[in-house]
Amino acid sequence: MKKLLMFCYYFPPISDVGAIRSEHFSKYLPRFGWNPTVITVSNPMKGYCETKGDLLPGMPIVKAPSAFNPMPLIHLSNALYAATRRFLGLRESYAFFVWLTQLWIPDPFMFWIPGAARAAQRLPLNRFDAIYASCSPLSGAVAAAWIKKRSGLPLILDFRDPMSRRVLRGDETFSDLARYRLEKQLLQYCDELILVTEETRQRYLTAYPFLKGRVTVLRNGYHDFFKFRGSAHEGSRKQFRMIYSGNFYHGMVPSEPFFDALKHIVKEQLLPGDRIFFHYVGASSHWIKKLVQERDLTDYVRIDDPVPREQLRHYLKASNAVLLRNYTPCISTKLYEGIAMGKPLLATVESREVETIIKSYSPQSIVVSPTDIEGIVQAICALYRKWEDGILIDTISTEFLEEYSWKTRTKRLAEVLDTVTCSNGRGRYV
């Protein structure tokens, strides 16, 4: 049995979406010949991380402290800035908050690096076969690289999120340049880079040609909690209910077109107003309330704060279609969860990779550009008419359930680890 040292800031009891990948990898790795030991944070950032998850029984976990939590300072500074703008009669802006978070290099989690490195050094490193770091935060990769330098063990970096905004969007601020240079050094030092989409792989190979032959695409999977278990007609029959949960990517992907389309449907009476309904479940609802009120959609939209997983599954089961939004080149975990539940998707995305997955496993779903208001109108009407005729049903692909289960995803990771530690053949698509 080989041994893997994992650096995972996001790990249970942290329940943020960032913990899902590491949690499932560590759970299933022993089935494929790898015993993980996880180094995670003992004092997660309050106001930044949710800590409602369940601990994994029997998992070797080493807790390492973070010396300082900058988020209260950032939130206080932003609150004072926002209050000053309101006092002066200026429009509210959250750009200051974003600017403050960019001051920390590589990220606001940097104060965890010394504690994580010290915790690893106290372990018998000669008993491990490889080092793995889940990013974000990039700070975890810095700590892992330090341990690679001390131990000589192969290092696998798993970028579940693209790290450098310079690679992602071409930003050229001082902090972006500094973060880009640090990322470049880490990538030159690592033995394998794992990314979650083919589009991200292409961007990284363009930015860092030296990575050729050392990049693997390993997509996410669905949580077993969302696996299809019911009948084909679980959704509402009284109203055509659409739902969206989680981050709406407001400011990253245009938010207005969907609500403009909904307004057009209501105003032009393209569909019965009392039979269409949109349910939003997520944080930062102030802006979505404003969008809804400005378009007189309060009777057609329900807005809820984040709810426990059990409640969210109940909402999803009661819906007839799931709205999918995506921030390219990433792929939202909601894609996998929606398909796993068998729900038809209204996918407002630009990604060909996402479109290919949807067309392969969810034939009743519709893909349309997030800026195409008329296209969104037509998509909603088409889904509604299928629902009205009783042919918009929950369908599931057994092939999808097998390929994108976390057990299968972890098997692919174990294959990468075996390849890296055996030092032959790299850069495969799994």
N, C-alpha and C positions, 0 to 999 in steps of 0.2 A: 504494500500500500504506500503510494507516494504521499508526500505532505506539502501542502500549499499554505503559504503565509499571505493572508488577504488584508489589505488596507481598505476599510470601508467606513467612511465617516457616517454615511447613511446606512443604518442597520438597526433592526429591532432592538429596543422598543420604539425607535424612530419609525413613524408610520407614513412619512411622505413617499411620494411615488418613486423618489430616488432610491429607496431602500428595497423595492420589489425585486430588482434584478439580482442584487447580491444575496438577498434572503433566499431566493429559490436556488441560486447556484450553490450556495453553501449547504442547502438542505439535500440536494441530489448528488453532489460530487462524490460522496462515499460509495454510491452505487457503481461508479465508473472508475474506481481505483485511486481516488484522491481524498485524503483527509484534510479538511481546512481548519486553520486556526485564524480567527478573525480579530483584527485590531480595530476598535471603533472608539468613539468619543464617550467619555464618562459624563460630560456636562454639555449636552447639545445647546445650540443657540436658542434661547427663549425668544419667541416672537418670530422665529425663522423656521423652526422645525417642530412638527407635531410629534408627541411622544405617547401615542395611544396604542402602539402595536404590542403584540405578544412576543415574549422571548422564545427562542428556539431551544427546547429542552435537549440537554446533552451536548450542545455545541460549545467547543472551546473558544471562549471569548475573552479578550484582554481589553480592559477599559483604560483609555489614556486621556488625561485631562487637557482641555484647552485653556491656555493661560489667561485669555481675555476674550470677552464677547463684545465686539464693536457695535452690534445692532442697536442696543438702547441709545447709544450716542448718535448713530445715524438717524434713528427714528425721531429723537428729540430735535436734532438739527433741522430735519425736514419739516417737522411740525411748526417750529418757529418760523421757518422760511415761508410755509404756506399761510400761517397766520399774518405774517407781514404783508404778503401779497393781497390777502383779503382786506386788511386794514387800508391798504392803498387803493383798493378798488380794482385790482388787477385779476385777471383770470387765473384760476388755480392751475398749478403746474407740479408735476411729479418728476420733472427732469432733474431737479436738485438731488432727490433721493438716489436716482440712478447714478448721478455724477459722484456722489459720496461713496457709493459701493465700489466705484472704479478706482478709488484711491489705494485700495489694499492690493498688494501684489504678492502672490498671484490672485488672491480672492480674500474675502473677509474671514475665511477659515484658517488663515495663515498661522494663527496662534496655536493651532493644534499640531503643527509640524514637529516642534521639539518633543512634546509629550508622546506622540506616536512613535517617533524614532527611538526615544529612550525605552519605551515599552517593548519595542521589537528587539533592541539590543540585549535586553534581559532574558530573552528566549535563547534556547540552544539552536542557533541558526544553522549549525552544521547538520541538523537533522531534517532540514527542509530541502525540497527539491526545486522550488520555484517561488517567485513573489508575484502577487497580483494586486493591482490597485484599481478601484472603481472610481471613475471621475465623471461628474464633478463631486467634490471640489478638486481642483488641480493640486491643492495643498497635499492631498493624499498621495499623489504621484511623486511630489518632491520628497516626502518622507520615505516612500518606497525606494526611490532612486538612491537615497542616502544609504539604505540598508543593502541595496545591491552592491554599492561601492565597497561596503565593509565585508560582505559575505561572498561576492562573486556569483551569486545565484542569478539565473535568468529572470528577467523582469517582463511581465505582460501588463500593458496598460489597456484598460477597458474604458474607452470614451463613450459612455452612454449618451452624453451630450457633447456636441462640438465645443471645444474649449476656447479657441482663439476667435474673438470677434473679427479679427483681421482676415482670417480664413473664411469665416461665415459670411461677413457682410462687407469686408474691405475697409473697416474703420481704421483710422490712422492717428488716433489720439496718442499722447505719450504713454498712458497706461496700457493701451492696446499694443503698442509697439514693444513695451517691456514684457508684456505677457506672451506675445508672439515669440520673442527671443528665448524666453524661458521654456516655452513649449517646444521650440525647435531643439534646444539642448536635451530635453527629456526624451524626445522622440529619437534623437541620434543615439541615446544611451540605452533605450529599451530594446528588447529582443523581438517583441511582437506587439503590434497595435491592433486592438479590436474596435471596430466601429459598428454602428447599428443599421446603417443604410448604405446602399450602393452609391447614392448621390454624394453622401459625405465622403466615402472612400475616394471618389473621383476628385473632390475638392482638395483633400489632403495630399493625394499623389501629385496634384498640380502644384500645390504650395511647397511640398517637401518631396522632390523626386527621389531622394535617397531612401525613401520608405518602400520602394518597389520590391516586392517579394516578401515584405514583412507586415502586410496588412490583411486582416481577415474581417469579413462582414458577418456578424452574428446578430440577427434581429432579436427583438424582444418576443415575449410570448404572452399568453393570457393567464390571468389568475384563475385557479380552479374554482374559486368562489363564483365566477361569472360563467361557468360552463353551462351550456344548454341542458336543462333537465325536465322541461315541461312539455306542453302540447304545442301544436302549431298555431293555436289561436289564443295566446296569452294576453295580447294587447287589448286595449279598450275597444268596445263596440259602440259606445255612446258618442265618443268624440275621437277624431283623428288627432292623436297626441304625439308630438315630437318632443324630444328631450335632448339636453346637452348638459354634461357635468364636467367640472374641473376648470382648468385654465382656458379662457376664451381667446388667449393670445391677442388681447386688445392692444392696439398700437403696433403690433407686429404683422397681423393679418387684418385687412379691412373688416370692421365689425358692422358698419352701416348697411351694406347691401342686403344681408339676410333680412334685417328688420324693414328695410325699404320694400323688399319683395313681399313680406307679410302684410305691410300696410297697403300695398297695391291690391293684393288679393281681397282684403277686407273692404277697401274703398270702392273697388270696381265690382264687388259682390261676385267674384269669380267662383267662390265656394261659400256655402252657408256659414255665416259668422259664428253661429252657436255650435258648430261642429269641428272647428279647428282650434288647436291649443298648443302652446309652446311652453315647456318647463325648463327653466335654467336653474342648475344647482351648482353653486360655486362661490368663491370669495370675490372681493372687490366689486360688489354689486352696485355701487353708487353710479358708475358710468352706464351700466346696462339699464338701470331704472330711468336715467335721463333719456337714453335712446328710446325706450318704450313710451315714456310720457310725451316726448316731442312728437311721436307718431300716433298718439291716441290709441295705443295698443294694450292699455292696462287690463281690458276685459279678456284679452286673448293670451296674455303672458303671465306666468307665475314665476316668481323669483325666490329661491331659497338659499340660505347659507349652506356650506358643506355639511353633509350628514354622515353618520356611520355607514360602513360598507353594507350592512344588512338592509338599512333603509334605502340606500341607493339602488341596491339590486331590486327591491320592491318597486321603486319608481321605474326602473328600466323594464321590468316585466310588464308593467301597466302601460307602457308606451307602444306605439305602432311603428315608429321610425326614430333612429338616432342621428342627430346632426353631428357630422364630423368636420372639424376644422384642423388644419395642420400647418405647422411652421416649417417650411422647407429649409434645409434638407432633412429635418428630423421626421420621425414617424410617431404620432401620438399613440400611447398605450390604449387609448379608447378605440382605436381601429381593431386591435386584437380582441378586446373585451366585447365589442359590439358584434363582431363576426362569431365569436365563441357562443354568445347568447342567441345567435340566429336572427338578430334583428336586421331589417332592411336599413341601409344607411343612406342619408342624404349627405353626400360627401362634397363639401365645397373646398376643393383642393386643387393645387397646380402641379402636384408631384405625379410624374408618370409611374414611379415605383409604387406609390400608394394605389394609383388607379389599377395597376396590374394585379396587385394583391386582391383588391375588391372584386375585379372582374373574374378572377380565378376562383374565389371562394364564396362570393355573395352576389349571385346573379340578379336578385331583385333590387339591388342598390343602384343609385344613380349618382354619377360623378359630374360635377359642374364647376366652373371657375368661381372662386369666392367673390369676384367683382362683377359677375354677370347677373344683374338683377333679373332680367327677363328669363334667363336660363334657370335661375332659382325658382322663379314663379312657376315656370312650366314643370319643373321637377316636383315641387310641392303638389301641384294639381294632379300630376300623373300618379304620384304615390297615393294621394287621396282617393282618386277614382278606383285604383286597385283595391284599396281598403274598403270603399263603399260597395264594391262588387264581391267582397269576401275572398279575394285572391291574393291579398297582401298578407302573407303568412310567414311565421318564423320558420326558417329553414337552416339546417346546419350541414356543414361539410365535415364528414368524419376524417377526411384527409387533412383538413385544416386542424382539427382537434389533435391529431397525432403529431403533425409537423411543428405546430406552435405551442405544444404543451411545454411547460418548463422542464420536464424530465428530458424531452428530446433536445431542447435548447442547451441543457447542461451537458448532455452527451456530446454535443458539438464542441462545447468549451473544453471538455476533457480530451477530445481529439486534438485540439489546438495545443493544450498543455503537454500532451504526450509527444507531439511533433516537435515542439520547441525544446523540450528537455532531451529529446533524442537527436536534435540538431540535424534534421534532414527534411527538406521539402516544406516551404512556407507559402503564405499568401493565398490561402484557399478561400472560396466562398462557401459558407456554411449556414 
